Amino acid sequence: MSGALSEIATTWRRAGASRPDLPPGLPQRLADAAQHLAAETRLLAETSQERAPGMPAALAQEMSALREGIAAARAMTAGPGDPGVGDAGLWEYLGPPPSS
């Protein structure tokens, strides 16, 4: 997930001059969040729940926020009539967009 988001960040940076509406740092922030979530999930798997009692709930909240951020970023280049910036296949790698 973080790799695809980093690649999306690259396409957004390259499109910067023609698409100043895209926040170039957003996909990389999402990639960083995905990496952090993966690391925290690995830590939870290695830690007993007694030593990290609130961690599962916090991870669920982080995952929800990450999904919302991905959906919002994806919508910026996937709207009707939007020519995109070459990131369509990368979004597909992340799975289908959430249904409304």
Protein Blocks (a to p, Z undefined) as FASTA:
>chain_A
ZZmmmmmmmmmmmmmmmmmmbcfklmmmmmmmmmmmmmmmmmmmmpcfklmmmlmmmmmm
mmmmmmmmmmmmmmmmmcghiabjolmmmmmmnopcddZZ
